[in-house]
């Protein structure tokens, strides 16, 4: 009983209050919806007659729209508050999934795929939930005591895994067989309706959030560039831009690749993703402990390096079983890195610029991802199914080294919010040089 009590406290500690409970519940729903879309969207488009290049072009529109929405919402939310976006973005995603369920017009699929960020957060991760995530990260950073910030992002990753697990199983609602055209629309409709309902639930839950009036009322309504966080922003632009290029080569095409490479059905791919999410639940909870033990930046570099290297043997795997096993190992590493990256970004941002920095820091990633998705589609069609993944693995490995070079001088310690200067003399909240002794908890 004592062990069960400790496990319960580990999963749901006392510092999780009413608002954080709502955020976690909404993320559970959003991740479930995004997981369903991540499994079925590319396969559905292929059934509608889209080539891999055409799918890549649709994902290009998705990435560009997501970049515009993320940056705009981030800047505005720093002035008017987070709640309106935590309610509105899921509702727009719900409408988009509903359109996919009933309409097969190419223009409508492009428009609402972009508005719903379909193709973002694909695969077993479902952690990237488009324009929603920078707002959510800033809200959590403001609500949670600083010493528990990384732990709170670990809980977000944990419930995201649970949601993705459920979404992977729900993708079995799509039973296309060899259906094409209008028959494919009907076959995939239950899955898209499930995604629509889950997204709507996320928006409705967020109505219960309480948010204090924004400080610095005289600046309300103005778009303010995060100049106090500029010293970190340009570093994020370099590393995230390179990482986005790698993700675009692989991330949105995961289910498509399994389908083309091994003939796997949506149900089989969804089951694989559910197994992956079940197996990686613990990774999210131990991320904060790993960051405290090895250092946040060093841990991020390590897991990104592992993730990049594992893509290469996965690309040449001889069977669905072997490829799925390697994918599981890769996701174990990815789940550790996600909360650490989110927490690190929020830790080094000025408190009044958190959503702006979170949104703008991924802007180059969304742009480079957009272009690489089109290239990946061409490579899938004209070169080989392995080529985009091998290239993505090489890019992500190089990116890990670049991240170490640019951020290696900084480590964050959640119990010691000192202020230090970065290389340009800007003040970075919560950062300490890696050469300085880090206080132990």
FENHUHU-V772881 format. One record per backbone hydrogen bond with DSSP energy under -0.5 kcal/mol. NH is the residue of the N-H (numbers start at 0). CO is the residue of the C=O. E is the energy in kcal/mol with one decimal. If there is no record, write none. Layout:
# FENHUHU-V772881
[[NH | CO | E] [NH | CO | E]]
This chain:
# FENHUHU-V772881
[[4 | 0 | -2.5] [5 | 1 | -2.3] [6 | 2 | -2.4] [7 | 3 | -2.6] [8 | 4 | -2.3] [9 | 5 | -2.1] [10 | 6 | -2.3] [11 | 7 | -2.9] [15 | 12 | -1.4] [16 | 14 | -0.9] [20 | 16 | -2.2] [21 | 17 | -1.8] [22 | 18 | -2.4] [23 | 19 | -2.6] [24 | 20 | -2.2] [25 | 21 | -2.9] [26 | 22 | -2.5] [27 | 23 | -2.0] [28 | 24 | -1.8] [29 | 25 | -2.8] [30 | 26 | -3.0] [31 | 27 | -1.7] [32 | 28 | -2.5] [33 | 29 | -2.8] [34 | 30 | -2.2] [35 | 31 | -2.1] [36 | 32 | -2.3] [37 | 33 | -2.5] [38 | 34 | -1.8] [39 | 35 | -2.3] [40 | 36 | -2.4] [43 | 39 | -3.0] [44 | 40 | -2.6] [45 | 41 | -2.0] [46 | 42 | -2.0] [47 | 43 | -1.4] [48 | 45 | -1.6] [49 | 44 | -2.6] [54 | 50 | -2.4] [55 | 51 | -2.4] [56 | 52 | -1.9] [57 | 53 | -2.0] [58 | 54 | -2.5] [59 | 55 | -1.7] [60 | 56 | -1.9] [61 | 57 | -2.2] [62 | 58 | -2.6] [63 | 59 | -2.4] [64 | 60 | -2.5] [65 | 61 | -2.5] [66 | 62 | -2.2] [67 | 63 | -2.1] [68 | 64 | -2.7] [69 | 65 | -3.0] [70 | 66 | -2.1] [71 | 67 | -2.3] [72 | 68 | -3.0] [73 | 69 | -2.3] [74 | 70 | -2.2] [75 | 71 | -2.6] [76 | 72 | -2.9] [77 | 73 | -1.2] [78 | 75 | -1.7] [79 | 75 | -2.6] [80 | 76 | -1.7] [84 | 81 | -1.0] [85 | 81 | -1.9] [86 | 82 | -1.7] [87 | 83 | -2.3] [88 | 84 | -2.2] [90 | 86 | -1.1] [91 | 87 | -2.1] [92 | 88 | -2.1] [93 | 89 | -2.1] [94 | 90 | -2.0] [95 | 91 | -2.2] [96 | 92 | -2.3] [97 | 93 | -2.0] [98 | 94 | -2.1] [99 | 95 | -2.1] [100 | 96 | -1.5] [101 | 97 | -0.8] [101 | 98 | -1.0] [102 | 98 | -2.6] [108 | 104 | -2.4] [109 | 105 | -2.3] [110 | 106 | -2.5] [111 | 107 | -2.7] [112 | 108 | -1.6] [113 | 109 | -1.8] [114 | 110 | -2.2] [115 | 111 | -2.1] [116 | 113 | -0.8] [117 | 112 | -2.3] [119 | 116 | -1.8] [124 | 121 | -0.6] [125 | 121 | -0.7] [128 | 126 | -0.9] [131 | 128 | -1.3] [132 | 129 | -1.5] [134 | 130 | -0.7] [135 | 131 | -2.2] [136 | 132 | -2.8] [137 | 133 | -2.0] [138 | 134 | -2.3] [139 | 135 | -2.5] [140 | 136 | -2.5] [141 | 137 | -1.7] [142 | 138 | -1.5] [143 | 139 | -2.4] [147 | 144 | -2.1] [148 | 145 | -1.6] [151 | 147 | -2.5] [152 | 148 | -2.0] [153 | 149 | -1.8] [154 | 150 | -1.9] [155 | 151 | -1.9] [156 | 152 | -2.2] [157 | 153 | -2.1] [158 | 154 | -2.7] [159 | 155 | -2.0] [160 | 156 | -2.0] [161 | 157 | -2.0] [162 | 158 | -2.8] [163 | 159 | -2.7] [164 | 160 | -2.4] [165 | 161 | -2.3] [166 | 162 | -2.9] [167 | 163 | -2.5] [168 | 164 | -1.7] [169 | 165 | -2.3] [170 | 166 | -1.4] [171 | 168 | -1.5] [172 | 169 | -2.3] [173 | 170 | -1.7] [174 | 172 | -0.6] [174 | 186 | -1.2] [178 | 175 | -2.5] [180 | 46 | -1.4] [182 | 179 | -1.2] [183 | 180 | -0.5] [184 | 180 | -1.7] [185 | 181 | -1.9] [186 | 182 | -2.1] [187 | 183 | -2.3] [188 | 184 | -0.9] [189 | 185 | -0.5] [191 | 187 | -1.9] [192 | 188 | -2.6] [193 | 189 | -1.9] [194 | 190 | -2.0] [195 | 191 | -2.3] [196 | 192 | -2.5] [197 | 193 | -2.2] [198 | 194 | -2.1] [199 | 195 | -2.1] [200 | 196 | -2.0] [201 | 197 | -1.8] [202 | 198 | -1.8] [203 | 199 | -2.3] [204 | 200 | -2.7] [205 | 201 | -1.7] [206 | 202 | -0.6] [206 | 203 | -1.0] [207 | 204 | -1.9] [208 | 205 | -1.8] [218 | 215 | -2.2] [219 | 216 | -1.6] [221 | 218 | -2.1] [223 | 221 | -0.7] [224 | 222 | -0.5] [226 | 224 | -2.8] [228 | 225 | -0.8] [229 | 226 | -1.2] [231 | 228 | -1.2] [232 | 228 | -2.1] [233 | 229 | -1.9] [235 | 231 | -2.3] [236 | 232 | -2.3] [237 | 233 | -1.6] [238 | 234 | -2.3] [239 | 235 | -3.0] [240 | 236 | -1.6] [241 | 237 | -1.7] [242 | 238 | -2.3] [243 | 239 | -2.9] [244 | 240 | -1.5] [245 | 241 | -1.6] [246 | 242 | -2.8] [247 | 243 | -2.6] [248 | 244 | -1.0] [249 | 245 | -0.6] [249 | 246 | -1.4] [250 | 246 | -2.6] [252 | 249 | -1.3] [253 | 250 | -1.4] [256 | 252 | -3.4] [257 | 253 | -2.3] [258 | 254 | -2.2] [259 | 255 | -2.9] [260 | 256 | -3.2] [261 | 257 | -1.9] [262 | 258 | -1.2] [263 | 257 | -1.4] [268 | 264 | -2.6] [269 | 265 | -2.9] [270 | 266 | -2.2] [271 | 267 | -2.2] [272 | 268 | -2.6] [273 | 269 | -2.2] [274 | 270 | -2.4] [275 | 271 | -2.6] [276 | 272 | -2.6] [277 | 273 | -2.3] [278 | 274 | -2.6] [279 | 275 | -1.6] [280 | 277 | -0.9] [283 | 279 | -0.9] [283 | 280 | -0.6] [284 | 280 | -0.9] [285 | 281 | -1.8] [286 | 282 | -0.6] [286 | 283 | -0.5] [289 | 285 | -2.4] [290 | 286 | -2.6] [291 | 287 | -2.3] [292 | 288 | -2.0] [293 | 289 | -2.8] [294 | 290 | -1.8] [298 | 294 | -2.2] [299 | 295 | -2.3] [300 | 296 | -2.6] [301 | 297 | -2.3] [302 | 298 | -2.4] [303 | 299 | -2.1] [304 | 300 | -2.2] [305 | 301 | -2.2] [306 | 302 | -2.4] [307 | 303 | -2.1] [308 | 304 | -2.3] [309 | 305 | -2.2] [310 | 306 | -0.8] [310 | 307 | -0.6] [311 | 307 | -0.6] [311 | 308 | -0.9] [312 | 308 | -0.7] [313 | 309 | -1.6] [314 | 310 | -1.9] [315 | 311 | -0.9] [316 | 313 | -1.4] [322 | 318 | -2.5] [323 | 319 | -2.4] [324 | 320 | -2.0] [325 | 321 | -2.2] [326 | 322 | -2.4] [327 | 323 | -2.0] [328 | 324 | -1.9] [329 | 325 | -2.3] [330 | 326 | -2.3] [331 | 327 | -1.9] [332 | 328 | -1.5] [333 | 329 | -2.3] [334 | 330 | -2.4] [335 | 331 | -0.9] [335 | 332 | -0.6] [336 | 332 | -1.7] [337 | 333 | -1.9] [338 | 334 | -0.7] [339 | 335 | -0.9] [340 | 336 | -2.5] [341 | 337 | -2.2] [342 | 338 | -2.5] [343 | 339 | -2.4] [344 | 340 | -2.3] [345 | 341 | -2.0] [346 | 342 | -2.2] [347 | 343 | -1.8] [352 | 349 | -2.6] [353 | 350 | -0.6] [356 | 352 | -2.9] [357 | 353 | -2.7] [358 | 354 | -2.6] [359 | 355 | -3.1] [360 | 356 | -2.5] [361 | 357 | -0.6] [361 | 358 | -0.7] [362 | 359 | -1.1] [365 | 361 | -2.2] [366 | 362 | -2.0] [367 | 363 | -3.1] [368 | 364 | -2.3] [369 | 365 | -1.7] [370 | 366 | -1.7] [371 | 367 | -2.3] [372 | 368 | -1.8] [373 | 369 | -1.1] [374 | 370 | -1.7] [375 | 371 | -2.8] [376 | 372 | -2.2] [377 | 373 | -2.1] [378 | 374 | -2.6] [379 | 375 | -2.8] [380 | 376 | -1.9] [381 | 377 | -3.1] [382 | 378 | -2.1] [383 | 378 | -1.3] [387 | 383 | -0.6] [389 | 385 | -2.3] [390 | 386 | -2.3] [391 | 387 | -2.3] [392 | 388 | -2.5] [393 | 389 | -2.1] [394 | 390 | -2.3] [395 | 391 | -2.5] [396 | 392 | -1.8] [397 | 393 | -2.1] [398 | 394 | -2.3] [399 | 395 | -1.7] [400 | 396 | -1.4] [401 | 397 | -2.2] [402 | 398 | -2.7] [403 | 399 | -1.8] [404 | 400 | -1.8] [405 | 401 | -2.3] [406 | 402 | -2.5] [407 | 403 | -1.3] [409 | 406 | -2.1] [410 | 431 | -2.4] [412 | 429 | -0.8] [415 | 412 | -1.4] [417 | 415 | -2.6] [419 | 427 | -1.0] [421 | 425 | -2.2] [424 | 421 | -1.7] [427 | 419 | -2.3] [428 | 426 | -0.6] [429 | 417 | -1.5] [430 | 427 | -1.4] [431 | 410 | -2.6] [433 | 408 | -0.7] [435 | 432 | -1.6] [438 | 436 | -0.6]]
